[in-house]
Amino acid sequence: MLARQGLLERGLQLCDEALALLEADPDPVVHGTALDRRGMILAFLGDTDEARLTVDQAFEVATAAGDRALLCAIQSHRGSIRGRLGQWEHALRCLDEAVALARSLGDPYLESIAWWERTDVLTRKGDLDAALRRLHHHRQATAQRMIAAGTGGSII
């Protein structure tokens, strides 16, 4: 929430404090989540190289923990950060994996995040036609899945 309010530095400090507390007794899901959030804040601050390293570490923690929902969110963020670095193929591969994982979980919200990040990567790449097509398709398909899942149908 702090990151959304423009308090990125404070958000980063809180993530670092959480990670320090986790050193004594690491809960892998909380650890992976804190690393993921830290990585995204670093990306918002423009430190994409450190963000990539941090989110890759979060991916390793989530993989070891076996938390598929966390892994899905982290894959979306890995794709986003790779897109910010201009690593288009790697970015799109991460996001395709996130979409597939979200679908296997039956989670339209996580799928929506992955599609949104994919659209952002395509836009950054300069492929606006593909981004618009994907966004339109994603919006319709995800709204239908959200309605079917009983979670509403209002997205982006």
Residue frames as a rotation matrix with the C-alpha (Angstrom) as fourth column:
MET 1
0.570 0.821 0.000 0.00
0.821 -0.570 0.000 0.00
0.000 0.000 -1.000 0.00
LEU 2
0.352 -0.503 -0.790 2.85
0.218 -0.776 0.592 2.40
-0.910 -0.380 -0.163 0.76
ALA 3
-0.683 -0.638 0.355 4.23
0.462 -0.001 0.887 1.93
-0.566 0.770 0.295 -2.74
ARG 4
-0.136 0.724 0.676 0.89
0.955 -0.085 0.283 2.89
0.262 0.685 -0.680 -4.25
GLN 5
0.803 0.450 -0.390 0.85
0.562 -0.789 0.248 6.07
-0.196 -0.419 -0.887 -2.19
GLY 6
0.700 -0.592 0.400 4.22
-0.020 -0.576 -0.817 7.14
0.714 0.564 -0.415 -3.52
LEU 7
0.595 -0.490 0.637 6.10
-0.791 -0.217 0.572 6.21
-0.142 -0.844 -0.517 -0.36
LEU 8
0.768 -0.264 -0.583 8.42
-0.173 0.792 -0.586 3.81
0.616 0.551 0.563 -2.13
GLU 9
-0.278 -0.951 0.133 11.42
-0.399 -0.011 -0.917 4.39
0.874 -0.308 -0.376 0.07
ARG 10
-0.287 0.256 0.923 9.37
-0.948 0.062 -0.312 3.68
-0.137 -0.965 0.225 3.21
GLY 11
0.800 0.594 -0.082 7.95
-0.597 0.778 -0.196 0.56
-0.052 0.206 0.977 1.57
LEU 12
0.380 -0.766 -0.518 11.47
-0.160 0.497 -0.853 -0.62
0.911 0.407 0.066 0.77
GLN 13
-0.525 -0.561 0.640 12.51
-0.692 -0.156 -0.705 0.02
0.496 -0.813 -0.306 4.37
LEU 14
0.193 0.685 0.702 9.56
-0.924 0.367 -0.104 -2.04
-0.329 -0.629 0.705 5.67
CYS 15
0.870 0.059 -0.490 10.43
-0.305 0.844 -0.440 -4.91
0.388 0.533 0.752 3.32
ASP 16
-0.083 -0.986 -0.145 14.02
-0.251 0.162 -0.954 -4.83
0.964 -0.043 -0.261 4.56
GLU 17
-0.421 0.012 0.907 12.82
-0.904 -0.094 -0.418 -4.84
0.080 -0.995 0.051 8.18
ALA 18
0.663 0.720 0.206 10.56
-0.720 0.689 -0.088 -7.82
-0.206 -0.090 0.974 7.46
LEU 19
0.657 -0.479 -0.582 13.41
-0.145 0.678 -0.721 -9.69
0.740 0.558 0.376 5.79
ALA 20
-0.423 -0.824 0.378 15.67
-0.548 -0.100 -0.830 -9.00
0.722 -0.558 -0.409 8.78
LEU 21
-0.069 0.496 0.865 13.03
-0.962 0.197 -0.190 -10.40
-0.265 -0.845 0.464 11.14
LEU 22
0.847 0.466 -0.254 12.67
-0.528 0.792 -0.307 -13.48
0.058 0.394 0.917 8.96
GLU 23
0.001 -0.934 -0.356 16.36
-0.651 0.270 -0.709 -14.33
0.759 0.233 -0.608 9.35
ALA 24
-0.587 -0.221 0.779 15.68
-0.798 0.318 -0.511 -15.83
-0.134 -0.922 -0.363 12.78
ASP 25
-0.482 0.530 0.697 12.70
0.134 0.831 -0.540 -17.95
-0.866 -0.167 -0.472 11.74
PRO 26
-0.792 0.100 -0.602 12.00
-0.568 -0.481 0.668 -17.79
-0.222 0.871 0.438 8.01
ASP 27
0.099 0.861 0.499 8.50
0.113 0.488 -0.865 -18.65
-0.989 0.142 -0.049 6.88
PRO 28
-0.660 -0.543 0.520 9.06
0.540 0.138 0.830 -19.43
-0.523 0.828 0.202 3.19
VAL 29
0.091 0.755 0.649 5.78
0.974 -0.204 0.101 -17.89
0.208 0.623 -0.754 1.98
VAL 30
0.866 0.179 -0.466 6.27
0.340 -0.895 0.289 -14.67
-0.366 -0.409 -0.836 3.94
HIS 31
-0.061 -0.979 -0.196 9.93
0.188 -0.204 0.961 -14.61
-0.980 0.022 0.197 2.91
GLY 32
-0.539 -0.103 0.836 9.05
0.814 0.192 0.548 -15.04
-0.217 0.976 -0.020 -0.77
THR 33
0.510 0.812 0.283 6.34
0.843 -0.538 0.025 -12.39
0.172 0.226 -0.959 -0.53
ALA 34
0.688 -0.302 -0.660 8.65
0.184 -0.807 0.561 -9.87
-0.702 -0.507 -0.499 1.15
LEU 35
-0.438 -0.887 0.145 11.34
0.328 -0.007 0.945 -10.45
-0.837 0.462 0.294 -1.48
ASP 36
-0.253 0.437 0.863 8.79
0.966 0.064 0.251 -10.11
0.055 0.897 -0.438 -4.27
ARG 37
0.792 0.599 -0.114 7.45
0.609 -0.788 0.087 -6.83
-0.038 -0.138 -0.990 -2.89
ARG 38
0.310 -0.779 -0.545 10.98
0.115 -0.538 0.835 -5.54
-0.944 -0.322 -0.077 -2.35
GLY 39
-0.562 -0.551 0.617 11.84
0.622 0.210 0.754 -6.37
-0.545 0.807 0.225 -5.95
MET 40
0.138 0.694 0.706 8.82
0.955 -0.282 0.090 -4.57
0.262 0.662 -0.702 -7.33
ILE 41
0.856 0.114 -0.505 9.51
0.320 -0.884 0.342 -1.49
-0.407 -0.454 -0.792 -5.23
LEU 42
-0.142 -0.976 -0.166 13.09
0.208 -0.193 0.959 -1.48
-0.968 0.101 0.231 -6.49
ALA 43
-0.445 0.043 0.895 11.74
0.890 0.137 0.436 -1.67
-0.104 0.990 -0.099 -10.05
PHE 44
0.638 0.745 0.196 9.43
0.751 -0.658 0.059 1.29
0.173 0.109 -0.979 -9.39
LEU 45
0.677 -0.475 -0.563 12.43
0.076 -0.716 0.694 3.18
-0.732 -0.513 -0.449 -8.01
GLY 46
0.820 -0.307 -0.483 14.32
-0.566 -0.310 -0.764 2.44
0.085 0.900 -0.428 -11.24
ASP 47
-0.230 -0.912 0.339 16.84
-0.912 0.323 0.252 -0.05
-0.340 -0.251 -0.906 -9.85
THR 48
0.639 0.651 -0.409 15.87
-0.765 0.594 -0.250 -2.79
0.080 0.472 0.878 -12.27
ASP 49
-0.095 -0.733 -0.674 19.08
-0.427 0.642 -0.637 -4.78
0.899 0.227 -0.374 -11.98
GLU 50
-0.912 -0.200 0.357 18.69
-0.400 0.245 -0.883 -5.17
0.089 -0.949 -0.304 -8.21
ALA 51
-0.016 0.986 0.169 14.95
-0.920 0.051 -0.388 -5.72
-0.391 -0.162 0.906 -8.70
ARG 52
0.399 0.115 -0.910 15.68
-0.680 0.703 -0.209 -8.62
0.615 0.702 0.359 -11.07
LEU 53
-0.598 -0.709 -0.373 18.04
-0.229 0.597 -0.768 -10.25
0.768 -0.374 -0.520 -8.59
THR 54
-0.798 0.320 0.512 15.58
-0.558 -0.069 -0.827 -9.81
-0.229 -0.945 0.233 -5.73
VAL 55
0.263 0.959 -0.107 12.57
-0.923 0.218 -0.318 -11.16
-0.281 0.182 0.942 -7.61
ASP 56
0.139 -0.301 -0.944 14.63
-0.518 0.790 -0.328 -14.08
0.844 0.535 -0.046 -8.90
GLN 57
-0.896 -0.441 0.055 15.49
-0.246 0.387 -0.889 -14.86
0.371 -0.810 -0.455 -5.28
ALA 58
-0.356 0.860 0.365 11.78
-0.803 -0.082 -0.590 -14.65
-0.477 -0.503 0.720 -4.42
PHE 59
0.381 0.461 -0.801 11.11
-0.851 0.514 -0.109 -17.13
0.362 0.723 0.589 -7.25
GLU 60
-0.424 -0.635 -0.646 13.60
-0.260 0.768 -0.585 -19.59
0.868 -0.080 -0.490 -5.77
VAL 61
-0.918 0.117 0.380 12.05
-0.375 0.060 -0.925 -19.27
-0.131 -0.991 -0.012 -2.30
ALA 62
0.001 1.000 -0.018 8.50
-0.912 -0.006 -0.411 -19.71
-0.411 0.017 0.912 -3.63
THR 63
0.185 -0.009 -0.983 9.56
-0.686 0.715 -0.135 -22.70
0.704 0.699 0.126 -5.74
ALA 64
-0.771 -0.544 -0.333 11.13
-0.122 0.638 -0.760 -24.39
0.626 -0.545 -0.558 -2.72
ALA 65
-0.770 0.535 0.347 8.04
-0.486 -0.138 -0.863 -23.59
-0.414 -0.833 0.366 -0.63
GLY 66
-0.857 0.440 0.269 5.74
0.515 0.735 0.440 -25.04
-0.004 0.516 -0.857 -3.28
ASP 67
-0.175 0.808 -0.562 3.30
0.313 -0.495 -0.810 -22.12
-0.933 -0.318 -0.166 -3.02
ARG 68
-0.413 0.000 0.911 1.87
0.895 0.187 0.405 -22.04
-0.170 0.982 -0.077 -6.54
ALA 69
0.702 0.692 0.169 -0.20
0.709 -0.703 -0.063 -18.87
0.075 0.164 -0.984 -6.08
LEU 70
0.611 -0.577 -0.542 2.84
-0.059 -0.716 0.696 -16.95
-0.790 -0.393 -0.471 -4.83
LEU 71
-0.387 -0.775 0.499 4.91
0.444 0.317 0.838 -18.44
-0.808 0.546 0.221 -7.62
CYS 72
0.114 0.538 0.835 2.34
0.993 -0.086 -0.080 -17.22
0.029 0.838 -0.544 -10.15
ALA 73
0.945 0.241 -0.219 2.44
0.270 -0.956 0.112 -13.66
-0.183 -0.165 -0.969 -8.81
ILE 74
0.250 -0.938 -0.239 6.23
-0.083 -0.267 0.960 -13.69
-0.965 -0.220 -0.145 -8.75
GLN 75
-0.333 -0.342 0.879 6.40
0.795 0.399 0.457 -14.97
-0.507 0.851 0.139 -12.35
SER 76
0.630 0.599 0.495 4.23
0.762 -0.599 -0.245 -12.02
0.150 0.531 -0.834 -13.39
HIS 77
0.892 -0.317 -0.321 6.58
-0.126 -0.858 0.498 -9.65
-0.433 -0.404 -0.806 -11.64
ARG 78
-0.089 -0.942 0.322 9.66
0.273 0.288 0.918 -11.36
-0.958 0.170 0.232 -13.10
GLY 79
-0.004 0.171 0.985 8.15
0.995 0.102 -0.014 -10.84
-0.103 0.980 -0.170 -16.54
SER 80
0.919 0.389 0.062 7.44
0.390 -0.920 -0.022 -7.20
0.048 0.044 -0.998 -15.79
ILE 81
0.572 -0.769 -0.284 11.00
-0.210 -0.472 0.856 -6.55
-0.793 -0.430 -0.432 -14.62
ARG 82
-0.261 -0.657 0.707 12.52
0.600 0.463 0.652 -8.44
-0.756 0.595 0.273 -17.56
GLY 83
0.404 0.490 0.772 10.39
0.906 -0.328 -0.267 -6.23
0.122 0.808 -0.576 -19.83
ARG 84
0.964 -0.095 -0.250 11.75
-0.011 -0.947 0.321 -3.11
-0.267 -0.306 -0.914 -18.11
LEU 85
0.107 -0.993 0.057 15.23
-0.164 0.039 0.986 -4.46
-0.981 -0.115 -0.159 -18.90
GLY 86
0.181 0.030 -0.983 14.34
-0.955 -0.236 -0.183 -5.06
-0.237 0.971 -0.014 -22.56
GLN 87
-0.879 -0.429 0.209 14.64
-0.394 0.900 0.187 -8.84
-0.268 0.082 -0.960 -22.20
TRP 88
-0.241 0.909 -0.340 11.51
-0.970 -0.214 0.114 -9.41
0.030 0.357 0.933 -24.29
GLU 89
-0.093 0.213 -0.973 11.64
-0.376 0.897 0.233 -13.18
0.922 0.387 -0.003 -24.85
HIS 90
-0.810 -0.257 -0.527 12.40
0.358 0.495 -0.792 -13.92
0.464 -0.830 -0.309 -21.21
ALA 91
-0.840 0.536 0.086 9.70
-0.467 -0.634 -0.616 -11.47
-0.276 -0.558 0.783 -20.09
LEU 92
-0.065 0.877 -0.476 7.02
-0.959 0.077 0.273 -13.00
0.276 0.474 0.836 -22.30
ARG 93
-0.298 -0.105 -0.949 8.05
-0.042 0.994 -0.097 -16.54
0.954 0.011 -0.301 -21.32
CYS 94
-0.984 -0.056 -0.170 7.68
0.168 0.033 -0.985 -15.68
0.061 -0.998 -0.023 -17.61
LEU 95
-0.587 0.808 -0.058 4.29
-0.723 -0.555 -0.412 -14.14
-0.365 -0.200 0.909 -18.27
ASP 96
-0.060 0.531 -0.845 3.09
-0.707 0.575 0.411 -17.09
0.705 0.622 0.341 -20.35
GLU 97
-0.619 -0.232 -0.750 4.10
0.287 0.822 -0.491 -19.35
0.731 -0.520 -0.443 -17.45
ALA 98
-0.956 0.295 -0.003 2.21
-0.128 -0.423 -0.897 -17.10
-0.266 -0.857 0.442 -15.02
VAL 99
-0.252 0.902 -0.350 -0.94
-0.963 -0.201 0.178 -17.25
0.090 0.382 0.920 -17.17
ALA 100
-0.118 0.171 -0.978 -0.75
-0.292 0.935 0.199 -21.04
0.949 0.309 -0.061 -17.40
LEU 101
-0.845 -0.247 -0.473 -0.19
0.353 0.405 -0.843 -21.36
0.400 -0.880 -0.255 -13.66
ALA 102
-0.790 0.610 0.067 -3.07
-0.528 -0.620 -0.581 -19.00
-0.313 -0.494 0.811 -12.85
ARG 103
-0.044 0.791 -0.610 -5.36
-0.885 0.252 0.391 -21.02
0.463 0.557 0.689 -15.11
SER 104
-0.341 -0.126 -0.932 -4.27
0.087 0.983 -0.164 -24.28
0.936 -0.137 -0.324 -13.48
LEU 105
-0.962 -0.005 -0.274 -5.11
0.274 -0.086 -0.958 -22.71
-0.019 -0.996 0.084 -10.11
GLY 106
-0.102 0.969 0.223 -8.45
0.907 -0.002 0.422 -21.46
0.410 0.246 -0.879 -11.45
ASP 107
-0.031 -0.010 -0.999 -7.55
0.730 -0.683 -0.016 -17.96
-0.683 -0.730 0.028 -10.25
PRO 108
0.469 0.276 0.839 -8.89
0.847 -0.410 -0.339 -15.25
0.250 0.869 -0.427 -12.59
TYR 109
0.971 -0.150 -0.188 -7.34
-0.059 -0.907 0.417 -12.48
-0.233 -0.394 -0.889 -10.50
LEU 110
0.134 -0.984 0.117 -3.80
-0.016 0.116 0.993 -13.86
-0.991 -0.135 -0.001 -10.84
GLU 111
-0.064 -0.093 0.994 -4.44
0.930 0.356 0.093 -14.48
-0.363 0.930 0.063 -14.52
SER 112
0.847 0.448 0.286 -5.58
0.518 -0.816 -0.257 -10.90
0.118 0.366 -0.923 -14.92
ILE 113
0.668 -0.680 -0.303 -2.34
-0.250 -0.589 0.769 -9.63
-0.701 -0.438 -0.563 -13.37
ALA 114
-0.191 -0.786 0.588 -0.27
0.389 0.490 0.780 -11.77
-0.901 0.378 0.212 -15.74
TRP 115
0.182 0.320 0.930 -2.18
0.983 -0.046 -0.176 -10.57
-0.013 0.946 -0.323 -18.79
TRP 116
0.980 0.164 -0.115 -1.91
0.171 -0.983 0.060 -6.95
-0.103 -0.078 -0.992 -17.67
GLU 117
0.311 -0.941 -0.130 1.85
-0.218 -0.204 0.954 -7.29
-0.925 -0.269 -0.269 -17.22
ARG 118
-0.203 -0.349 0.915 2.10
0.752 0.543 0.374 -9.00
-0.627 0.764 0.153 -20.62
THR 119
0.652 0.511 0.560 0.28
0.747 -0.558 -0.361 -6.08
0.128 0.653 -0.746 -22.22
ASP 120
0.869 -0.390 -0.305 2.67
-0.196 -0.837 0.511 -3.68
-0.455 -0.384 -0.803 -20.50
VAL 121
-0.065 -0.938 0.340 5.69
0.147 0.328 0.933 -5.61
-0.987 0.110 0.117 -21.81
LEU 122
0.004 0.130 0.992 4.30
0.974 0.222 -0.033 -5.58
-0.225 0.966 -0.125 -25.37
THR 123
0.931 0.345 0.124 3.73
0.360 -0.922 -0.144 -1.82
0.064 0.178 -0.982 -25.05
ARG 124
0.552 -0.803 -0.227 7.27
-0.273 -0.431 0.860 -1.24
-0.788 -0.413 -0.457 -23.79
LYS 125
-0.210 -0.622 0.755 8.54
0.521 0.582 0.624 -3.36
-0.827 0.525 0.202 -26.68
GLY 126
-0.650 0.023 -0.759 6.69
-0.477 -0.790 0.385 -1.06
-0.591 0.613 0.525 -29.09
ASP 127
-0.923 0.384 -0.039 4.26
0.237 0.645 0.726 -3.71
0.304 0.661 -0.686 -30.32
LEU 128
-0.794 0.606 0.048 1.15
-0.496 -0.600 -0.628 -1.60
-0.352 -0.522 0.777 -29.71
ASP 129
-0.143 0.770 -0.621 -1.13
-0.845 0.231 0.482 -3.55
0.515 0.594 0.618 -32.04
ALA 130
-0.306 -0.029 -0.951 -0.38
0.194 0.977 -0.092 -6.80
0.932 -0.212 -0.294 -30.23
ALA 131
-0.980 -0.075 -0.185 -0.76
0.196 -0.192 -0.962 -5.06
0.036 -0.979 0.202 -26.87
LEU 132
-0.566 0.823 -0.047 -4.19
-0.808 -0.566 -0.165 -3.68
-0.162 -0.055 0.985 -27.78
ARG 133
-0.023 0.532 -0.846 -5.37
-0.562 0.694 0.451 -7.01
0.827 0.486 0.283 -29.20
ARG 134
-0.560 -0.280 -0.780 -4.15
0.386 0.744 -0.545 -8.83
0.733 -0.606 -0.308 -26.09
LEU 135
-0.981 0.192 0.033 -5.72
-0.132 -0.529 -0.838 -6.28
-0.143 -0.827 0.544 -23.76
HIS 136
-0.271 0.935 -0.228 -9.10
-0.948 -0.220 0.228 -6.51
0.163 0.278 0.947 -25.50
HIS 137
0.022 0.235 -0.972 -9.04
-0.227 0.948 0.224 -10.31
0.974 0.216 0.074 -25.55
HIS 138
-0.772 -0.418 -0.480 -7.82
0.356 0.342 -0.870 -10.49
0.527 -0.842 -0.115 -21.96
ARG 139
-0.839 0.480 0.256 -10.49
-0.537 -0.655 -0.532 -8.12
-0.088 -0.584 0.807 -20.71
GLN 140
0.067 0.921 -0.383 -13.32
-0.902 0.220 0.372 -10.12
0.427 0.320 0.846 -22.27
ALA 141
0.044 -0.096 -0.994 -11.98
-0.013 0.995 -0.097 -13.55
0.999 0.017 0.042 -21.36
THR 142
-0.859 -0.436 -0.268 -11.03
0.255 0.089 -0.963 -12.63
0.443 -0.896 0.035 -17.80
ALA 143
-0.620 0.711 0.333 -14.34
-0.785 -0.565 -0.255 -10.91
0.006 -0.419 0.908 -17.11
GLN 144
0.264 0.724 -0.637 -16.16
-0.664 0.616 0.425 -14.08
0.700 0.310 0.643 -18.23
ARG 145
-0.201 -0.417 -0.886 -13.98
0.324 0.825 -0.462 -16.25
0.924 -0.380 -0.031 -15.98
MET 146
-0.971 -0.166 0.170 -14.43
-0.083 -0.436 -0.896 -13.90
0.223 -0.884 0.410 -13.02
ILE 147
-0.203 0.972 0.122 -18.21
-0.959 -0.222 0.175 -13.96
0.197 -0.082 0.977 -13.45
ALA 148
0.327 0.294 -0.898 -18.15
-0.303 0.933 0.195 -17.75
0.895 0.208 0.394 -13.73
ALA 149
-0.477 -0.605 -0.637 -16.01
0.446 0.458 -0.769 -17.97
0.757 -0.651 0.052 -10.58
GLY 150
0.508 0.783 -0.359 -18.40
0.747 -0.193 0.636 -15.71
0.429 -0.591 -0.683 -8.72
THR 151
-0.195 -0.662 -0.724 -15.81
0.874 -0.453 0.178 -12.97
-0.445 -0.597 0.667 -8.20
GLY 152
0.378 0.388 -0.841 -17.51
-0.005 -0.907 -0.421 -10.33
-0.926 0.163 -0.341 -10.32
GLY 153
0.428 -0.190 0.884 -16.60
0.874 0.334 -0.351 -9.19
-0.229 0.923 0.309 -13.79
SER 154
0.995 -0.072 0.065 -15.10
-0.057 -0.974 -0.218 -5.76
0.079 0.213 -0.974 -13.39
ILE 155
0.313 -0.950 0.002 -11.46
0.802 0.265 0.536 -5.61
-0.510 -0.166 0.844 -14.40
ILE 156
-0.632 -0.767 -0.110 -9.09
0.610 -0.579 0.541 -2.98
-0.479 0.275 0.834 -15.72
